[in-house]
Amino acid sequence: MKAFPYFLVAALCLSFFACTRSKDVPVRKDAAGPVQVRSAVVKPRQIQRVVESVGTLYPFDEVLVSAEIEGRVDLVEADLGDAVTQGQILVHISDEEQRYVLAQNEAQLRQSLERLGLKSEKDRVQDVTETPDVRRASADLLEARQRYERVKNLVEQGIGAKSELDQASARFQSLQAGYDATVNQTRNLIQEVERFKAQVDLQRKKLRDTSVRAPFAAFVKERQVTVGQYVRPNAPLMSLVKTDPIRLRLEVPERMAPWIKNGQVAEVGVEAFTDRKFHGKVWRISPTVDQSKRTFVVEALISNPSGQLKPGSYARARMPTDKSERIVVIPTRAVNYVLGSNKAYVIKEEVIEARDVKLGDRFDLEVEIIEGLHEGEAVATGPLARLDTGTKVSVAGPDEPPEAPRAERKASE
């Protein structure tokens, strides 16, 4: 006779004990009667609207300083984080070649000025007939005219030779043409002087451009050049940022557009200074709304003389408004977030009616109800996880707020 397998005996014993224990599963206590809850009343509250939003800090001004001429860098006067003043030299490019070109242009200008009888480049020709070349041509023309008239008188009197008259007439006509040509050449020379002056001014600018200066007082955000580097026009050298004041850019919901005005005070907090608040004023409001986000941009200026606030930082702003409204509120703990929606549980004749509610602003332990509840209705404050439409309840009493921390109690006393 074969031995009965021991593992079958063990399996039968385990099944017996499991079936025996399954009969001892306790029944839910709440299945026998209503759920005991506390209640709160949907009550009115008069508030002054406050716009709260999050945003990013931006520099008031930011510029990428570039080279305007080509050459080799021989001096770098600022680096990352340095504070620079307006007009301070940041980078110097070798100016040897520019000085040589300037000297050549100035020599050409002086030569043309001397031909016009001018002593400095600020002088101007008032009358073209007063220039040296024109005066000389005018004198020669006058002498030829006088000789022609004398010979002509002698010929008319019959004591002069006709050949001499022809010679005098030819010379007079030649000098007349020469005079007209001299006047035209002088006018061209005046234009040439103006061209030389423009060349000199341009070359002087190029010489000045060898010293790259800060356009305004700022901090160096980035240095992109080193001594010995050969740069060309438009090559980036340094990036500067002006951070006093600093700009806070916020995105505000479109429904709050009537509440925001220029000059409005903004209380700003940043993560780097959790125990401190900064104050600014609204100075720019976007005229359009972003169609995808349904928000519009608001910018506030914040004084930042010590540079503690840094561009790129995350900031939270609170802006009190002149908008006063009467709203309804319930305790925050009376709202339950279920499957993507906020629900409140209205008590009607000791039966729960679950409603979707639209929330507004929060005030310490209370939250504004925009849609879903009416003033005077009673809502359950707990235990919300056991409530749903049709649940029978018994109200144990009015809701009591949780005990405040000891420090807050002392402050209230």
C-alpha positions in Angstrom: 0.0 0.0 0.0 1.4 3.4 -1.0 1.9 6.2 1.5 -0.5 9.1 1.3 1.4 12.2 0.1 2.2 14.5 3.0 1.9 17.6 0.8 -1.7 16.9 0.1 -2.5 16.6 3.8 -0.8 20.0 4.4 -2.8 21.7 1.5 -6.1 20.3 2.9 -5.3 21.7 6.4 -4.5 25.2 5.0 -7.7 25.2 3.0 -9.7 24.3 6.1 -8.2 27.0 8.2 -8.6 29.7 5.5 -12.3 28.8 5.0 -12.9 28.9 8.8 -11.2 32.4 9.1 -13.1 33.9 6.2 -16.3 33.7 8.2 -14.8 36.0 10.9 -14.4 39.1 8.5 -15.9 42.1 10.4 -18.7 44.1 8.8 -18.1 47.9 8.3 -19.4 49.8 11.2 -20.9 52.5 9.1 -23.0 50.0 7.2 -25.3 49.8 10.2 -26.1 53.5 10.5 -25.5 57.1 9.2 -22.0 58.6 9.0 -21.4 61.1 11.7 -20.1 64.5 10.3 -19.6 68.0 11.3 -21.0 70.9 9.2 -20.2 74.4 8.2 -22.4 77.0 6.6 -21.7 78.7 3.3 -21.3 82.3 4.5 -20.8 85.6 2.8 -17.6 87.7 3.1 -16.7 91.2 1.9 -13.2 91.2 0.4 -10.7 93.5 -1.3 -9.5 91.7 -4.4 -5.8 90.8 -4.5 -4.1 89.7 -7.7 -1.5 87.0 -7.1 0.7 85.7 -9.8 4.1 84.1 -10.4 6.7 85.4 -12.8 10.3 85.8 -13.7 12.8 88.6 -13.0 14.4 90.3 -16.0 17.1 93.0 -16.3 15.9 96.5 -16.9 18.3 96.7 -19.9 20.5 94.1 -21.5 23.0 94.7 -24.3 25.6 92.7 -26.2 28.5 95.0 -26.8 30.2 94.3 -30.1 33.3 95.6 -32.0 32.7 98.2 -34.6 36.2 97.9 -36.3 38.6 95.1 -36.9 41.9 94.7 -35.1 43.7 92.9 -32.4 42.6 93.3 -28.8 45.3 94.6 -26.6 43.4 95.4 -23.4 40.4 93.9 -21.5 39.3 96.1 -18.6 36.2 94.2 -17.2 35.2 90.7 -16.4 32.2 88.6 -15.2 30.3 90.3 -12.4 32.1 93.6 -12.5 30.1 96.8 -12.1 30.9 99.3 -14.9 29.9 102.9 -15.2 28.6 104.7 -18.3 31.4 105.5 -20.7 34.0 103.2 -19.0 36.4 101.4 -21.3 35.7 97.7 -21.5 38.0 96.6 -24.3 40.7 98.4 -26.3 41.6 97.3 -29.9 45.0 98.2 -31.3 44.8 101.7 -32.9 48.2 102.0 -34.6 46.8 101.4 -38.2 43.9 103.8 -37.5 46.2 106.6 -36.4 48.3 106.2 -39.6 45.2 106.4 -41.8 43.9 109.5 -39.9 47.2 111.3 -40.4 47.0 110.7 -44.2 43.5 112.0 -44.4 44.3 115.1 -42.3 47.2 115.9 -44.6 45.0 115.7 -47.7 42.4 118.0 -46.0 45.1 120.6 -45.0 46.4 120.7 -48.6 42.9 121.3 -50.0 42.2 124.0 -47.4 45.3 125.9 -48.3 44.3 126.0 -51.9 41.1 127.6 -50.9 42.9 130.0 -48.6 41.3 128.5 -45.4 43.3 128.2 -42.2 41.2 125.6 -40.3 38.7 122.9 -41.1 36.0 125.0 -39.4 36.3 127.8 -41.9 34.0 127.9 -44.9 34.2 129.6 -48.3 31.7 132.5 -48.2 32.3 133.7 -51.8 34.0 131.6 -54.5 35.4 134.7 -56.2 37.5 135.5 -53.1 39.5 132.3 -53.4 43.2 132.6 -54.5 42.9 130.8 -57.8 39.7 132.7 -58.8 41.3 136.1 -57.8 44.3 135.4 -60.0 42.2 134.3 -62.9 40.1 137.4 -62.4 43.1 139.7 -62.4 44.4 138.1 -65.7 41.0 138.5 -67.2 40.8 142.2 -66.2 44.2 142.9 -67.7 43.3 141.2 -71.0 40.0 143.1 -71.2 41.7 146.4 -70.7 44.3 145.7 -73.4 41.6 144.6 -75.8 39.7 147.8 -75.3 42.8 150.0 -75.8 43.8 148.2 -79.0 40.2 148.4 -80.2 40.1 152.2 -79.7 43.4 152.6 -81.5 42.1 150.5 -84.5 38.9 152.6 -84.6 41.1 155.8 -84.7 43.1 154.3 -87.5 46.4 154.3 -85.7 46.4 150.7 -84.6 47.1 147.5 -86.4 44.3 145.1 -87.1 46.5 142.1 -86.2 47.1 143.5 -82.7 43.4 143.7 -82.2 43.0 140.1 -83.2 45.7 139.0 -80.8 44.1 141.0 -77.9 40.7 139.6 -78.7 41.9 136.0 -78.7 43.8 136.5 -75.4 40.7 138.1 -73.8 38.4 135.2 -74.9 41.0 132.6 -73.7 41.3 134.2 -70.3 37.5 134.5 -70.0 37.2 130.7 -70.6 40.1 130.2 -68.2 38.3 132.3 -65.5 35.1 130.2 -65.9 37.1 127.0 -65.7 38.9 128.2 -62.5 35.6 129.1 -60.9 34.2 125.6 -61.6 37.5 124.0 -60.4 37.2 126.0 -57.2 33.7 124.9 -56.6 34.8 121.3 -57.2 37.6 121.8 -54.7 35.2 123.1 -52.1 33.2 119.8 -52.5 36.4 117.9 -52.3 37.2 119.6 -49.0 33.9 118.6 -47.6 34.6 115.0 -48.7 38.0 115.1 -47.0 36.4 116.5 -43.9 33.9 113.6 -43.9 36.8 111.1 -44.3 38.6 112.7 -41.4 35.6 112.6 -39.2 34.9 109.0 -40.1 38.5 108.0 -39.4 38.4 109.8 -36.1 35.3 107.9 -35.2 37.1 104.6 -36.1 40.0 105.7 -33.9 37.5 106.3 -31.0 35.9 103.0 -31.7 39.2 101.2 -30.8 38.1 102.0 -27.2 34.9 100.0 -26.6 32.9 101.7 -23.8 29.9 100.8 -21.7 26.7 102.4 -23.0 25.2 102.6 -19.5 26.0 101.7 -15.9 25.6 97.9 -15.6 27.1 94.6 -14.6 29.1 92.3 -16.8 27.0 89.2 -17.5 29.5 87.5 -19.8 33.0 88.2 -21.2 33.6 86.8 -24.7 37.0 88.2 -25.7 40.6 87.8 -24.5 43.8 89.9 -25.0 45.4 89.0 -28.3 42.3 87.9 -30.0 41.7 89.4 -33.5 38.1 90.7 -33.8 36.1 91.9 -36.8 33.1 94.3 -36.9 30.0 93.0 -35.0 32.1 90.4 -33.1 30.6 90.1 -29.6 32.8 91.3 -26.8 30.8 91.5 -23.6 27.2 91.2 -22.4 26.0 93.8 -20.0 22.9 93.9 -17.8 21.3 96.7 -15.9 19.6 95.4 -12.8 18.5 98.5 -10.9 15.7 98.7 -11.2 14.8 95.2 -12.1 11.8 94.1 -14.1 9.3 91.4 -12.9 7.2 90.0 -15.7 3.9 88.3 -14.6 1.1 86.5 -16.4 -2.3 87.6 -15.1 -5.7 85.9 -16.0 -7.7 87.9 -18.5 -10.7 88.2 -16.1 -8.5 90.4 -13.8 -7.7 92.9 -16.5 -9.9 95.6 -15.1 -8.2 95.3 -11.7 -4.6 96.1 -12.9 -3.5 99.7 -13.3 -0.1 101.4 -13.9 1.4 102.6 -10.6 -0.2 99.8 -8.6 2.0 98.5 -5.7 3.3 94.9 -6.0 4.6 92.9 -3.0 7.2 90.5 -4.3 8.8 87.4 -2.7 11.7 85.3 -4.0 13.0 81.9 -2.9 16.4 83.3 -2.1 15.0 85.6 0.6 12.0 83.8 2.1 11.9 86.1 5.1 11.9 89.3 3.1 9.4 91.1 0.9 10.4 93.5 -1.9 8.1 96.2 -3.2 7.7 97.5 -6.8 5.1 99.3 -9.0 3.3 98.2 -12.1 4.7 100.2 -15.1 3.8 98.2 -18.2 0.6 96.3 -19.1 0.3 94.3 -22.3 -2.6 95.5 -24.6 -3.2 91.9 -25.8 -4.2 88.6 -24.3 -2.4 85.3 -25.1 -5.1 83.2 -26.9 -3.5 79.9 -25.8 -3.1 80.8 -22.1 -5.9 83.4 -21.7 -3.5 85.6 -19.8 -1.9 89.0 -20.4 1.6 90.2 -19.4 2.1 92.7 -16.6 5.6 94.2 -15.7 6.5 95.7 -12.4 9.7 97.7 -11.6 11.5 96.8 -8.3 14.3 98.9 -6.8 17.4 96.8 -6.6 20.3 99.1 -5.6 22.3 96.3 -3.9 21.8 93.8 -6.7 20.3 91.1 -4.4 17.6 90.3 -6.9 19.0 88.5 -9.9 17.5 88.3 -13.4 16.1 84.9 -14.2 14.9 84.2 -10.7 11.4 82.9 -10.0 9.2 85.4 -8.1 5.8 85.5 -6.6 3.9 88.8 -6.6 0.8 90.0 -4.7 -1.0 93.1 -5.9 -3.8 94.7 -3.8 -6.5 96.2 -6.0 -9.4 98.6 -5.6 -11.9 95.9 -6.4 -14.3 95.2 -3.5 -16.7 92.3 -3.7 -19.1 90.3 -1.6 -18.4 86.6 -2.0 -19.3 83.3 -0.3 -16.7 81.1 1.4 -16.5 77.7 3.1 -13.7 76.0 5.1 -10.9 74.7 3.0 -11.3 71.3 4.6 -14.9 71.1 3.2 -13.5 70.7 -0.3 -12.4 67.3 -1.6 -10.5 66.8 -4.8 -11.9 63.7 -6.6 -11.0 62.5 -10.1 -9.9 65.9 -11.4 -12.7 68.0 -9.9 -13.3 69.8 -6.6 -16.4 68.6 -4.7 -18.3 69.9 -1.7 -20.9 67.8 0.1 -24.2 69.6 0.9 -26.3 68.3 3.8 -30.0 68.2 3.0 -32.3 66.5 5.5 -29.4 64.4 6.7 -28.6 63.2 3.2 -25.5 64.1 1.3 -25.6 65.8 -2.2 -22.1 65.9 -3.8 -21.6 68.9 -6.0 -18.8 70.0 -8.3 -17.6 73.5 -7.2 -15.4 76.1 -8.8 -12.9 77.6 -6.4 -11.6 81.2 -6.3 -9.2 82.8 -3.9 -8.0 81.3 -0.7 -8.1 83.1 2.7 -6.1 81.3 5.4 -8.5 78.5 6.4 -11.3 79.4 3.9 -11.8 79.3 0.2 -14.0 81.3 -2.2 -16.8 79.4 -4.0 -17.4 80.9 -7.4 -19.9 78.2 -8.6 -21.7 75.2 -7.1 -22.9 76.5 -3.7 -25.3 79.1 -2.3 -25.2 81.3 0.7 -26.7 79.6 3.8 -26.4 76.0 2.7 -24.7 73.5 5.0 -21.7 71.5 3.9 -19.9 68.6 5.6 -16.3 69.1 6.7 -15.4 65.5 7.4 -14.9 62.6 7.0 -15.1 63.5 3.2 -13.6 60.3 2.0 -16.7 58.4 3.2 -19.3 60.7 1.6 -21.1 60.7 -1.7 -24.5 61.6 -3.1 -27.2 59.7 -1.1 -25.0 59.0 1.9 -27.0 59.3 5.1 -25.4 61.3 7.8 -25.9 62.6 11.3 -24.6 66.1 12.2 -22.5 65.9 15.3 -22.2 69.7 15.6 -20.8 72.8 13.9 -17.3 72.6 12.4 -14.5 74.0 14.6 -11.3 75.2 13.1 -8.1 73.4 14.0 -6.2 74.7 17.0 -3.8 77.4 16.0 -0.1 77.0 16.7 1.2 78.3 20.0 3.0 81.2 18.4 -0.1 82.3 16.6 -2.2 82.1 19.7 0.2 84.4 21.6 0.1 86.8 18.7 -3.7 86.9 18.8 -3.7 87.4 22.5 
